Amino acid sequence: MARNRISSFLESPRLLSLLLVGAVIWSLTSIDWGGPLFHTGGGDSALRFLLALFPPDLSPGFLGIVVAAVWQTLAFALAGMTVAVALGLPLGILASGAMASPESRLRRPVVVGVRFLLGAMRSIHELVWAVLFVAAVGLSPLAGILALGLPYAGILGRIYADFLVEAPEEPLLALRSSGASAWQLLIYGRLPMCLPDLVSYTFYRFECSVRSAAILSFVGIRGIGYEIQLSLGDLLFSQVWTLLLALLAIVALVDLWSGYVRRSLLTS
């Protein structure tokens, strides 16, 4: 009885609520309320930054730099997502247990082990991965690609596994009754039913990878973030706004593209 009560409490939303309230209270108590909350002159600097938006730097020479930075950022994001999907999809299939029969003794150890691996991959932020890979292979494109690919593979693999587990059982039962193997159930049953959700979430993560690729540039890898860092260092706020608007345009275009692809899959 006591074990059931403890289990139900751990699974209830009340525990999460208590943890969130405790975190907020702890953060409030850690603030130095006796000192100034904002840096001296911070208001003037923020106003200068906001006014630099009108207008941003649209000079031909700087726009060429922006286009090159956008291309580098997109290349890193796309290459990183390619690695993430190539790793995340097979790991997600293993983590779902879709390839093993429920009676198999190896099914649970494999599922638990792969889910632990996926958790370890996504628990380390891409910035930390970037620092590690830069130290290992230097400031090369490979460092940025792997820094994006590994944590995103962990995220994609976990979500892919959940989608595959939650696939409707009725079509799968019909395939099983016809003698379909586990591989055939995956190819002709689970994947086609989950494909719109898999593609939609992959595109969402591609949007996130574009932003992450820009952030990774702050460790020295060329891209939008690298150019933002240079412009901020020279207090060229109008250039910063141009780069930020370019990043916003990329994310908006990826969002439109993902919506079009998802609608095409749903109507086909």
Beta strands, then each sheet from edge to edge (+ up, - down):
end
